[in-house]
Amino acid sequence: MEEIADKNIIIARSFENAITLLQSMENIETVWNIGGRALYITRVEGDFSADVFFPEVDYSRFIKNTESEEVHEENNIKYKYEVYTIKTDATA
């Protein structure tokens, strides 16, 4: 595993490796599953108090493939889904 400056960041190179690492740890507060060729975004309507935020994304590096036309609602919170794939040399 490569050296990471933040002791709270752990990188797993596969889903199976991530599960193994998580099972061996205690007191896990937040897990971010980031990487691969696609980015799955849930857009939530509204402003909410929060203390954890997803990092800024440079969307110029991605192509939007799909966006749900239907707005979903759960517990009076509206949201929709978007899927992006990373641009390759052929799609840039």
QUIDA-V785795 format. One record per pair of residues at least 4 apart in sequence whose C-alpha atoms are under 6 Angstrom apart, sorted by sequence separation. I is the first residue (numbers start at 0). J is the second residue. D is the distance in whole Angstrom. If there is no record, write none. Layout:
i	j	d
I	J	D
I	J	D
//
This chain:
i	j	d
72	76	5
86	90	5
87	91	6
11	16	6
72	77	4
86	91	5
11	17	5
71	77	6
71	78	5
70	78	6
71	79	6
70	79	5
67	79	6
67	80	5
66	80	6
66	81	4
65	81	6
65	82	5
64	82	6
63	82	6
64	83	5
63	83	4
62	83	5
61	83	6
62	84	5
61	84	5
61	85	4
60	85	6
61	86	5
60	86	6
44	77	5
44	78	6
43	78	4
42	78	5
42	79	5
41	79	6
41	80	5
40	80	6
40	81	5
39	81	6
39	82	5
38	82	6
38	83	5
37	83	6
37	84	4
36	84	6
36	85	6
//
